[in-house]
Amino acid sequence: MARSYKRHIAKAVTWRIVGTLDTILLSWIITENPYTGLKIGLSEVITKMILYYGHERIWFNIKAGVTKYGDSRKRHLAKTVTWRIVGTLDTMLLAWWISGNPFTGLKIGLIEVITKMVLYYLHERTWYNFDYGLHKRRNKQLQNKKFEKAQEVSYSDE
C-alpha cells in the first residue's frame, strides 16, 4: 500500500509537467500574451497537483475495471473522463480569474478538453507499463498467469 502513494505522487508530477506545458501553450495562443499564458499555466501547478493526487487515491480504491490481468482500457478511459472534468473546471476558473474574462477561461477549457484527454490517456497507458509502486499487484498477476499455464499443461497431460 505504501508504494502506491509513491506511484501516485510520481504520476502526479509527470502528468503536471505535461499538463502545464499544454496549458501554457494553449493560454498563450488564445490570449496572444505569453505572460498571461505563463501565469495561467503556472498558477494551476499547485491546485492540479493536489486535485490529481486526490483523483488517483479515489481511483485506487475503486475496483471497477480491475481484472486479474490488470486494469482494463475502459478503466483508463473512465479515469480520463473524470479527471478531465475536474481539470477543465479548475483551468476555466483560474483562466477567468487571471485574465478577468470568463470567455477566455471558457475557450481555454473547451480546447483543453480535447488536448488533455488525448495526453492523459497516453500518460495513463505509459504509466501502466511501469511497475513502480505496484509490486504486489504485478506479482499477483504473474502468479495468476503461471497458475493458468500450469493448468493448461496439466489438462494437456490428461
C-alpha positions as a printed Julia matrix, in Angstrom:
158×3 Matrix{Float64}:
   0.0     0.0     0.0
   2.8     2.46    0.88
   4.32    2.01   -2.56
   1.1     3.1    -4.26
   1.44    6.52   -2.59
   4.86    6.94   -4.17
   3.47    5.89   -7.53
   0.6     8.36   -7.31
   2.93   11.18   -6.38
   5.23   10.29   -9.29
   2.27   10.13  -11.68
   1.01   13.48  -10.39
   4.4    15.09  -11.04
   4.82   13.68  -14.56
   1.26   14.5   -15.51
   1.57   18.0   -14.13
   4.61   18.67  -16.32
   2.75   17.54  -19.44
  -0.47   19.31  -18.44
   1.19   22.58  -17.5
   3.1    22.78  -20.78
  -0.16   22.19  -22.66
  -1.99   24.86  -20.63
   0.79   27.42  -21.09
   0.83   26.88  -24.84
  -2.97   26.99  -25.25
  -3.32   30.02  -22.97
  -0.59   31.86  -24.84
  -2.24   31.14  -28.2
  -5.74   32.11  -27.02
  -4.77   35.26  -25.09
  -1.98   36.14  -27.55
   0.1    37.02  -24.49
   2.94   34.74  -23.37
   2.96   36.3   -19.88
  -0.75   35.53  -19.36
  -0.17   32.02  -20.68
   2.62   31.52  -18.15
   0.53   32.92  -15.28
  -2.41   30.64  -16.08
  -0.24   27.56  -16.61
   1.94   28.04  -13.55
  -0.95   29.0   -11.26
  -2.57   25.63  -11.74
   0.54   23.66  -10.8
  -0.38   23.56   -7.11
  -4.14   23.18   -7.49
  -3.8    20.47  -10.12
  -1.17   18.52   -8.15
  -3.5    18.38   -5.16
  -6.56   17.55   -7.27
  -4.7    14.9    -9.3
  -3.3    13.19   -6.22
  -6.84   13.04   -4.75
  -8.18   11.7    -8.05
  -5.54    8.95   -8.09
  -6.3     7.95   -4.48
 -10.02    7.73   -5.22
  -9.46    5.6    -8.32
  -7.02    3.38   -6.44
  -9.87    2.47   -4.08
 -12.41    1.96   -6.88
 -12.06   -1.54   -8.27
 -14.2    -1.05  -11.39
 -12.31   -2.24  -14.44
  -9.63   -4.07  -12.46
  -9.27   -7.65  -13.64
  -6.95  -10.45  -12.62
  -4.83   -9.44  -15.64
  -4.66   -5.75  -14.71
  -6.58   -2.57  -15.46
  -8.88   -2.54  -18.47
  -8.8     0.1   -21.16
 -12.34    1.07  -20.09
 -10.98    1.88  -16.63
  -8.32    4.1   -18.19
 -10.98    5.84  -20.27
 -13.19    6.38  -17.21
 -10.26    7.86  -15.31
  -9.55   10.08  -18.31
 -13.11   11.44  -18.38
 -13.4    12.04  -14.62
 -10.02   13.73  -14.45
 -10.83   15.9   -17.44
 -14.0    17.18  -15.78
 -12.1    18.17  -12.63
  -9.12   19.56  -14.55
 -11.17   21.57  -17.01
 -13.22   23.24  -14.29
 -10.01   24.18  -12.46
  -8.43   25.61  -15.63
 -11.53   27.57  -16.63
 -11.86   29.17  -13.2
  -8.16   30.04  -12.97
  -8.07   31.43  -16.55
 -11.17   33.53  -15.86
  -9.7    34.84  -12.61
  -6.26   35.65  -14.11
  -7.49   37.1   -17.41
 -10.56   38.77  -15.94
 -12.57   37.4   -18.85
 -14.94   34.45  -18.4
 -14.86   33.75  -22.16
 -11.08   33.34  -22.07
 -11.49   30.7   -19.38
 -14.24   29.01  -21.38
 -12.2    28.97  -24.61
  -9.12   27.54  -22.91
 -11.22   24.96  -21.07
 -13.07   23.79  -24.19
  -9.9    23.34  -26.24
  -8.19   21.62  -23.31
 -10.95   19.02  -23.17
  -9.59   17.57  -26.39
  -5.85   18.06  -25.95
  -5.78   16.97  -22.33
  -7.91   13.86  -22.82
  -5.56   12.61  -25.52
  -2.48   13.47  -23.46
  -3.95   11.99  -20.26
  -4.91    8.72  -21.94
  -1.38    8.39  -23.34
   0.03    9.21  -19.89
  -2.14    6.5   -18.27
  -1.17    3.89  -20.84
   2.53    4.79  -20.46
   2.39    4.52  -16.66
   0.54    1.22  -16.93
   3.69   -0.28  -18.45
   5.79    0.64  -15.4
   5.81   -1.48  -12.23
   6.86    1.37   -9.97
   4.73    1.14   -6.81
   2.71   -1.86   -7.95
   4.91   -4.77   -6.94
   2.18   -6.67   -5.09
  -0.34   -6.34   -7.91
   2.19   -7.23  -10.59
   3.36  -10.26   -8.59
  -0.25  -11.4    -8.22
  -0.79  -11.05  -11.97
   2.33  -13.13  -12.65
   1.16  -15.79  -10.21
  -2.25  -15.94  -11.93
  -0.6   -16.35  -15.34
   1.73  -19.08  -14.04
  -1.22  -20.88  -12.44
  -3.2   -20.75  -15.69
  -0.24  -22.07  -17.69
   0.22  -24.87  -15.17
  -3.46  -25.76  -15.54
  -3.14  -25.78  -19.34
  -0.17  -28.14  -19.08
  -1.97  -30.45  -16.64
  -5.07  -30.59  -18.89
  -2.96  -31.44  -21.92
  -1.31  -34.3   -19.97
  -4.69  -35.97  -19.31
